Amino acid sequence: MDFNAMRLLRKWLALPGQEKRLFLAACCLLVSAKLVCRLLPFRQVWKIAGGADTEAVDTAPRAKIEKIRRAIDRASARVHGSTCLTRALAGALMLRFYGLPHRMAIGVRKPGGGEFSAHACELPDLASFTPLPLGATPPPGI
């Protein structure tokens, strides 16, 4: 085993049991989300994600949400081809599994004639993007 693999193994063994389970779940969900995003139309992906949940995200237990977010971040560094959309979808599914409120958001921008870009996130962090008004279901044609 090379040095990098040993370092990763030591980091893995040092994680508490709950974080190991969250990491493994996040890896599985990221791979599944990648497949879903490639194989299904966006309308179905949005339904799987649960759309925009109307529950108050601000009242959710922040510690549990942060553990899930860290697990998704760790796993996305190991799952090749993870995108913001696959991370947001995996995060939405994990939060729903644990009974926590979630809100998946998608935004777009084209700064000053620059290049068009889009971003998806869980618990929106879209400060520089214009959120798409998708609601619980996307509008017809998407």
N, C-alpha and C positions, 0 to 999 in steps of 0.2 A: 504494500500500500504506500502511495506517495504521501509526502508531508501534508499536502492540502486536504486529502481525504482523511487523514488522521486528525487534523485540526477540526474538520467538520464533525467527525465522529465524537470528539471530546466535547464540542459545543452541544451536540445533540444529547449526549449522556448527562450533561450538566443541567438540562432543562427540567423543570418540575413535570410531573406526570400529566397534569392538565394541559400544559403548553405543548407537550409532545402530541397528545391526542388532537388538540386544535390544529397543530401544524400538519399532521397526517390528513385530517379532514379537509383542511384548506388545499393541500396538494391534490386530493381526489376531486374536490369541487372545481379547482382551476382547470384541470384536465377536462372534466365534464363540461365546464362552461365554454372552453375552447371548441369542443366538438359541437355543442349546441349553437354557438355563434356562427360556425361554418356551415352547418347543415340546415338550420331552420331560418325562416324569414323573421325579420325584426319583430313583427307583431307577436309572434309566438315567444320569442325571447323575452319581450316585455311582459307578457303574461306569466312566464315562468318566474321572472324576477319579482312579480307581485306588483308591478307598476309603482306608483307613488303612494306609499302608505299614508293614511291620514292621521295616524296616532302621533302624539306629541313626542318627537325624537328627543327633545330637551329634557324630558323627565326620565329617560332610560338610565339604567345603572352604567355610568361612564366607565368604571373599571372593567366590566365584562366586555363592553364594546371595544375598549382599547386592546384587550387581550386578543379579541377576534381580529382587529385591524392589524396587530403585530403578526399574528399567525398568517394572515393573507399576505402581508408584506414579505415575511420570511419565505413563504412558499413560492411567491411569484418570482423571487430571485433564483429559485431552483427549477421552476417549471418553464421550459423554453417556450417562447412565443406568448407569454402572458401580456395582455394589454389592459388598458384602463377599463375596457368593457368587460373583459373576463374577470378582472379583480372585483369590479362592482357587482357583477352577477353572483360570483362566489360569496362575496360579503353579504349580499341580500339574502341568499339562501341560508347561510350560517346564522345570521341574525334571526331570520324567521324560525329556524330550527330551535333556537334557544328561547323563542317567545319574546324576542326583543323587537321594538318598533324599528322600522327601517324606511329609508327614502332613497331610492335610486334616482339619480338625476343625470341628464345628458345636456350638454351645452355646446354651442358653436361660436366661432369668432373668425373674423377676417380683418385684422388690424390694419387700418390705413392703406388699403389696397394691397396688403401683404397676402400671404398664403392662407387659405382656408384651413381651419383646424377644428377638431371636435374633441370633447372630453366627456367621459362617463365616470361617475363616482358614487359612492355610497356615503350617506350623510354629507350632503353637497359641500364642495369646496370649489365653487365655480366663480370666484371673484372676477376673473378676467374674461369669462365666457358669458354669452347670452343663453340662459336656460331655455330649452325647448319646452313649449307648453303641452306636454304629452298627457298629463293627467293620469287616470287609472288605465286608460287604453290609448294607444296612438291613434291619430286621426286616420280616416280612410286613405288608402293609397300608400301607406308606409308598411 
